[in-house]
Every structure is written in C-alpha cells, then in structure tokens.
Amino acid sequence: MNKKVSWGVLGMGVMGLNLSRNFADQGISLALYNRFMKGSEEQVALKKIKTYPELNSALPFESLDLFVAAIESPRKILIMLPAGPIIDKIIDDIIPLLDEKDILIDGGNSHYNDTGKRFLSLAKKGIRFLGIGISGGKIGALKGPSLMVGGDRKAYHIVSKDLLKIAAKNINGKPCCGYLGSGGAGHYVKMVHNGIEYAEMQLIAEIFEICLPHADSNLESIQNLFKSWQNSSSESYLLGISSEILSYKQAGEPYINRILDQASNKGTGAWVTASGALAGSPNNLMTAALHARFTSSFQSLRKKNSIEYPSLASNNVTLPNLKKTYDICRWINHHQGFEMIQQAKDTYKWNLSLENIALIWSEGSIIKSKLMNQLKLLFPDANSVMEMSPFKKLVSKGQKEWMDVLIYSIGKGIPTPCISSAWNYFKAITQARSSAYLIQAQRDFFGSHGFNLIDQKEEGKNHGPWA
Ligand code: 6PG
C-alpha cells in the first residue's frame, strides 16, 4: 500500500492550483482532485502536476473515492470550488467516503450563513468543518494568502500548523492567519473584507475620474500621482496595482481605454450590503461601491441618457488637492468595516479581535496597506477607527479640502458615490441632533408607532397631540 498524503485539494481552478503549489513548496504532501468532464476537463490534476515541478510528488485523481482513500487520517480536505449549491453537492458526494473526525474545509467565498448551516449539519455526522476566507487572489494563493478561519476549533488546531506555513507573514514575521470563531465566522470576516475591498477600489476609481477631465491631467500624470501616494501613508496594494495598470500601452495607446466600462461582481458585495442593512450597521461606502457597479452595467442606457441629459459642467472650478480626501474616506471605509465586525462579535458571540483581524489583513490580502498596519498598532488602545487620533488629525486638516473636492465634482458633473457617502456618513454620525425626530413624529402620525421624549427617564411609548 502506498504511503498516504497529508492533504487533499479538491478543485484545480487557479486558486486550488496555486494553493496546492504553495502547500507543496512547504513540503506538504498532496492528493489533487479535479472532476472528469469528457472533452473539457480530462486529467486536469495530472496535467497540472506535469506543468509545475513543485507538484511532482503530488498524486492526481479523477475518482473521488480513490482521492479520499489516498489521504491519511484524520483527513484534511480543502474544497476550492465556486460558492453556491456546488459546495453542497460535493459535500453530499464525499460524506459517505469519510470517517468521523475527518476535516472538510471550504476555501471559497461562501456565504457565512451557508457555512454556519454546513458546519452544524456536518457536526451531527461527526465531520469537522471549517470555512476559510482566503484573500490575495492567485498571487496570494501561491506566495502567501491571508487566511480567515471559522468553524470547528479542534479541527483548526490540527490544520493550523500547515496553514501557518502557507499564509503570508506580516511586517514582524507573524502569519496572517487566525481562528475567528465557530460556524461561519471566517466567511463573515471575508465578506466584510470584500466590502472594504469594493469601496477601496471605487474610491480609487473616483479619484481617477476627478483627475481625468482636468486640463493638466493625462493618464501618465495620474499614474505618477498614484505612484507618489504610494510613498506615503496612503500606500496600499490596490493603489499600487492601479498605478501600474495605467502604465500599460498597446500600439502606443493606453490599454485601459480599451476596457468596457461595466464592472462585474460575484455576489459578496451584495451580501455585505444586505448584512449591514439587516444588522443595522451603517456601511454606506460598501453599498455605494456595489451600486456604482450595478449602475455601470446599464451601459447603453447611460449612453442614451448622456445625450438626453447633458451635464451642466462648469469650467470655473479648480482641481483641489485630493490626497487628504482620499485618506479620510479610506479611514471611514475601514471604520465601517471594523464596526460591522464589532457588531457581529456581539451578535454571534465570536471571539473576534479587531487587532488580530487587522493583522490577518495586513499582508497577503487584497486590502493590505500601510493603513492596515497602522490600525493593527492602534486597535489595542481604541474601540473604533473614528476614535483614533491620526483620524482626528486627518479630519481637522482635511475637512475643508474634502468639501472642495465634493464642490469640484458637482461643478464638473462627476459622480462620487463613495466620497459623498463618506461625507454623508461622517456628517450624520457627528451631528448632535439629527432630523430623526421628524421621522418619529411621522411614524406616530400615520401608524401610532410611538416615540420617546427627550427628557423621558424610562422607556415607554408616547404619542403626539395628533393621536
Ligand atoms: C480576494 C478577493 C477575491 C474576490 C475577487 C472578485 O480577497 O482575493 O476578494 O476573493 O473573489 O476580488 O470579487 P468580485 O468579482 O465580486 O469583484
């Protein structure tokens, strides 16, 4: 009988393949499985093993039972498939082949509620289930991803030795990997990560668009602006790649100009928007970024409307300094994300530490940045991002310029969904008396829903004189 391997990886798409190569680089023995589909997916695992030398001792499979049988007990099987019913299907197929205490891991972008349900139903069958949010894209998977683990704690103790080896390391050499709680905790944190990612990307796109029509601007000058910001506290992975993207040319023309202006999404942005709404946790930057993608998808309607409703752009506005606005909005975006996590900590009783999550996100992940490293250092002494003194300083120095950027964008007819959402949130959350008393009066007027009075000592419903 052949010696059994340590891990099984199921699904040889780009993420499954690159994680396998990362495991193999760490000397971890592997069984690799990919389904057989006549004509389209044949001998996929074998072909990968032949292509990548680091995989040469891995075992290829197209039969699920032989794949499972090749893994040592308790089995550690990482499923790398797209989120959705396909995960339930593969779990159903694999369960009869497993033994109690085997560990199944979903490393895709599954919804945290699905992961929570799978965790409970597999626990009843004695199978240990982990849902891991994996960030870093294909390069992260290969060189070191950020790993957000949730599910069976005992299973984490067994797999953590290997996960810590493949994970990215932060500036102090600590692995960007951690156990965040039972059920869907890992996928919840990954979902919030993606919400922050959406808003980070949208903010860069807005700054880009604000710069574009300016007389002194061209793609090269914007690229240089982003490059210069990379040497400051604004540094981030997403800003870096944006600057690089602008440098690509084809036949002397900027390549970016050839790309259709319709942004796609795979669902996590909608989940985080819905989760924020259901939990009552304001996350309007992520929401704005998602809706900006939705709006972009109506391309022919936008074109038609642009003729019907021409912009009243003014030429008499000067381009203000954008950096402080960009920085303030990023801090607010991170604030909203960490607030969602803080709230989930109480709702789901997950042992989430904001400092630890900032560490996990500080390397390997798509939202790694200088800011994330700074937040990691500041969290032990602050309950929220908005309490942190660098944020207070930024606002006191940059609020006027932030207003100027908004005025400029309105003057130029440029939509700024995220920058204005940040402004509206900030203005609302720092407003001593909101207009909500009128809402309460309206609710009472038409529905006798009642309200509290300002000087009321104990909770109790009051009704207005209109009752
Ligand atoms: C990551 C990313 C990744 C995500 C893509 C695509 O952290 O590596 O979040 O997991 O799938 O960014 O997401 P959208 O298609 O929704 O933009």
Boltz pocket constraint, residues with backbone or C-beta under 6 A from the ligand:
constraints:
  - pocket:
      binder: B
      contacts: [[A, 109], [A, 134], [A, 135], [A, 136], [A, 137], [A, 194], [A, 197], [A, 264], [A, 265], [A, 266], [A, 267], [A, 268], [A, 269], [A, 365], [A, 366]]
      max_distance: 6.0
